[in-house]
Amino acid sequence: MKDWAEEILEQAAIASILGASGSGPVRRLSLIVSDNALEFALKAYIEYESSAIGSGPSQTKFSQWEKEIKGDFSKVLDLVLRTKPGAMDRGAVMRFHSTRNDLYHEAKPLTVPRKTCARYVRVVRMAVRNLFGVANTKALRMKYENLVRTSLRVGPALPAARPVALTLRSENSDPEAIALSIHAFHTRNGRAPSRDELLRTLSVAGHPINGTRVSVRVSEMRKSGFIERNALQLTSRGRKRYAETGASG
């Protein structure tokens, strides 16, 4: 399973757990998480799974995608449905998204029923099935919910990361930049970076990459055996592959 599908399923598990809460504010967070997961799924599908973007007569130009569509939820949804008709119910999705906007942007402490939270989680999981071909089985749902429940247990905080002094060259590719940033962070802090710490290290080093693209590149590097499966840490093969890549720090 690709990293972005796993991330969406984990977000759906978080939303499912929050949505069963007896607390109104917590259930509101459930709807916001579901909406974020679905938006991520739609954009990942367009950019990495479909042939919607290109230079052909029936394709959307990349510049149009970046400037006119990507920042508008309804336009992204419409492009997905043109590429994959029947993948989801547009009306239902837009109603959920409208409710999420009211929760997020308006001073309205709205009550969100548990069943509404559960319905949006089902929409997200259905999107993963229809867009990425990942079956929505009970075993898979339980796997991610158990993972999330374990992760949510409060334990000692990770030590604050020390700044990483790393300068990447303009000709460094994304995989090179990611590998060097992971290695520099680990050398400096004695542990693997979190996803957010990796994104910050890349940005400070002069090679900013958006979160979706990082997920794609990390997935590819894991398949090639350069990054450990369960942590943002280079394998011995990855260290050998990128040891001679130019960077200073």
ABEGO torsion letter per residue (X at the ends): XBAAAAAAAAAAAAAAAAAABABAAAAAAAAAAAAAAAAAAAAAAAAAABAABEABAABBBAAAAAAAAAABAAAAAAAAAAABBGABBAAAAAAAAAAAAAAAABBBBBBBBAAAAAAAAAAAAAAAAAAAGBBBBAAAAAAAAAAAAAAABBBBBBBBBBBBBBBBBAABBAAAAAAAAAAAAAAAAGBBBBAAAAAAAAAAAGBBBBAAAAAAAAAAAAAAGABBAABBBBBAAAAAAAAABBBBX
